[in-house]
Amino acid sequence: MAYLTNPASDRVRKVSALQQRRSREKYGQFLVEGPQSVREVVRFAPELVRDIYVTDSAADRYAEIIDDALRASIYVHECIPEVVSAMSADAQGLVAVCNAPDTRLEQFSTQDLSAMRSIAILCEVRDPGNAGTVIRAADAAGADLVILSQDSVEVLNPKVVRSTAGSLFHLPVVSAANVSEVAQILSEAGMQILAADGYAEQDLDDLLDAAAAGNEDPGAVSLVEHTAWLFGNEAAGLSAEQKSLADAAVKVPIRGKAESLNLATAATVCLYATSRAQRA
């Protein structure tokens, strides 16, 4: 392992520059910050990892991560704390530089897509924390794929990566997608498309009750079916055009006095409802 002591070195500046989108696009690399996220990328996507930078104390505290990295032939650099801090203020003593994944919808065959039971599609979601939380929720709910639209936040934004808490490396995530094209491809693969809309007539609880009782009407919305959820912009929700891509719109019922749910919470509820119905 090499030992780095100069926070002003060219290497450190280059790593730190990956906080900026321009550098990420120029070099085709991105940062994974903190022990939780680094642990997950080393375990589940080691082929993406170029280098790991770690302080002495973090190397001792997270020895299993370093051991896994070395077994995967990942180059590990031990550093003084000032070096890692110069690379990332959120590293907690441990940061990885990774190659950007190239996950595109066309990589999946119609048969692949037909086998997927649950997909989350983010339409013009701009907040990094929201996007990362939805990816994490999709992972937890057992979804097969997450898709971000062209006007959504960049998935390799450090705030998005941190917010996923490692889930970014557990399931495929497609970014910069054309939602109309995605909807057509998924429909042709036999996927039901539902729009999450707070003003919809269909009630998520009613659909869950019908699925649990097994008395769903033929041709009606069924959460048991393989489903792609459309989730809209934090402020504006789904546009009329985006809603028109769906087979039906569904609302999460609000029992109390809250005016609405935020995007990430609503998406979590919808994804878990699908998971629950399909499990039953």
Secondary structure, DSSP 8 states (H G I E B T S, - for coil): -EEE--TTSHHHHHHHHTTSHHHHHHHTEEEEESHHHHHHHHHH-GGGEEEEEEEHHHHHHTHHHHHHHHHTT-EEEEE-HHHHHHH-TT-TTEEEEEE-----GGGS-HHHHHH--EEEEESS---HHHHHHHHHHHHHTT-SEEEEETTS--TTSHHHHHHTTTGGGTS-EEEEE-HHHHHHHHHHTT-EEEEE-TT-SEEHHHHHHHHHHT---TTS--TTS-EEEEE-BTTTBS-HHHHHTSSEEEE----SS-S---HHHHHHHHHHHHHHHHH-
